[in-house]
Amino acid sequence: MRTVAVGSQCNKQAVWYSCGMMKVLEQAIEKVKSLSRERQEYAAEVLEQIAEAGDAVYRLSDEERRLVREGLAELDRGEAASDAEVRAVFDKYRA
């Protein structure tokens, strides 16, 4: 038996998600509300795509599969960004 959020309360129901997960979603949406209009629109598009897909398994396109294999091959060759390089990219685009 799991719990599901209903309003601000949690009720026991046989569902796949928990009240805690609903809280995480609510917190994420609150954070998105403080972003620029452009980022809010992007977040809405992503959520809509997730909702439309439902619980279906995502199938990679041939191009996506190629890119994943390319990235894994780079890692196998030791071609990974350092922590400092990753941090620099995140800092550059962080609001």
Secondary structure, DSSP 8 states (H G I E B T S, - for coil): -EEEEETTEEEEES-SS-HHHHHHHHHHHHHHHTS-HHHHHHHHHHHHHHHHHTT------HHHHHHHHHHHHHHHTT----HHHHHHHHHHH--
